[in-house]
Amino acid sequence: MEVELSRSADLGGTIAQPGTFLCSASFGGMPYLVEILLPVAHGRRSRTNLDLVRDELTAEFGGVTLQINSPAEGLWEDGGDVERDRIVMAEVMIDDIDYSWWSSYRGKLEARFRQEKIVIRATSIERL
């Protein structure tokens, strides 16, 4: 299974806005921001999946930010047709990247959200 984590500087961090779900933790010197782009649909199942992601990432890393109030729209071309997804961003700050763990977790998310591919990316960050 391919791991889609990149350390590109153009990704940048996002600032939590009112309505953003934030689980706080102590982040001293975390050098990476991991972003997970999760497709969502209206309905209870989608919210249940997001709650599960929130709980799993909080348990594993001590905190997570879910930007759920203003889903972004993801577009891509597939065989001449334009596909669309509503996207929610989950973010965690971590010290080191465990590529094996993230690869396994991405596989779980792809099955849970019924997606061919879930994008997970990491950006090197500097806390200000």
N, C-alpha and C positions, 0 to 999 in steps of 0.2 A: 504494500500500500504506500503510495506517495504521500509525503508530508508537505503541505503547502504553508510553510512558514518562511517569511522573508524578513530581512533586516533593513528594509529600504527606508530611507530618511524622509521620503515624500508622504508617508502615511499620516504622520502627526497624531497628536492626541486630541480627544474631544473633551469639552468641558461639560460636566453634569449640569443639567438645567432643571428648573422646577418640574416635578413629576417624574424625574429619573429615579429609578430604584437603585439605592446605594446601600451596600452592606459595608460598613467601615472596618478597617483593620489598620494595624500599624505598618506603614510602608517606608522603612528606612533604607534608602539607597537602592531601590529596585531598578535594575537597568533595562527591563523590557516591559513593554505594554503589549499584551496579547489581545487581539480583537477577533471575535467570532461573529460572522455574519449569518444570522438565523432567519430563515423565511418564516413568515407568520401569516395566518389567515384569521378571520374573525371566528370566534367560537371558543368553547370551553377546552377542547383538546389542545389548541394552540397555547392557551394560557397555562394549562397543566404542564406542557412541555417546557415552557419558559421558566415556570416555577421549579421544575426539576433541575434544569440547567443552573439556575440561581443557587439552589441548595447544594448541588454537586461541586460547583466552583468555589463556593464559600467554604465548604468542608475541606476541599483540597488546598486552597490557597489563602484562606482567611478573609476573603472579601471579593466582591464582584460589583460591577456597575452594569445595569441593564437599561438601555435607552429605549423605553417602550412607548412613550406618549406620541412620538412623531415618527412612525416608521418611514424609512427611506424607501425609494422604489428602485429596484435593480432591473436592468434591461440587458438582454443579450440576444444575439441572432443565433438561431438554430435551424439549419436547413432552409434558409430564406425567410423563415417566420421570426417575428420578434416575440420573445418570451418575457414575462414580467413576474417579479416577486416583490412582495412587501417585506422589507428587511428590518430586523431589530439587531442592534449591536450589543454584544456582551463583551465586557473588558475586564481583564485582570492584570495586575502588575506583579511581576515575578523577578527573582534573582537570576535564575538559570533556566534554560530551556531543556526539558526532558523530551526529546524528539519522539521517543518510543511511546511515552504516555500520551502526548498530543496526537500521534497517529492513531492510537487505539481509541482515544476519546472522539476524534473526528469520525471514525467508523461507527461508533455508537450514535452520534448525532445524525449522521446520514441515514441510518436505519430509523431512528426515532422520528425524524422530520420527513422521511420518505423522499430523500434527495439523492441525486446521482453524486453530487459533490457539495460539501460545506466548505466555505472559505474560512481558514484560520490563518491569521498573519501576525507576525511579531515585529515590533519596531524598537530599536534601541532608544532609550529615553534618558533624559537628565532631569531629576527633580529640582524645581526652583524654590 
